[in-house]
């Protein structure tokens, strides 16, 4: 089973400011609660997430190797993450809605490779997108 979630956020900020956050693999990783730590490579396009999922099958952190596969500044970024426990794809599209406002469309797809991974994300992926929204608003110094 594949878990897919799409959410849209509205911001009273120009798209370029949202782009500064959403195009940064480190800032995206920081917003995810199950990422215990991460490293971003020198290119700034690849990151390794060390995730801890609260499911019995995984007793230690799992490494997810992520990389940006499509980058169209300042409008669109798509990344793919692969590991022994899951594959994740994230897409972020920024749409201008006015002179200093924008919309961020987020879509995440998670394919679990171990029992319990998809069930965990089916229950929690919406919450992870809430975390992303809060982190972006903090970055933009906006109220949630």
Secondary structure, 3 states (H helix, E strand, C coil): CEEEEEEEEEECCCHHHHHHHHCCHHHHHHCCCCEEEEEECCCCCEEEEEECCCCCCCCCCEEEEEEEEEEECCCEEEEEEECCCEEEEEEEEEEECCCCCEEEEEEEEEEECCCCHHHHHHHHHHHHHHHHHHHHHHHHCCCC
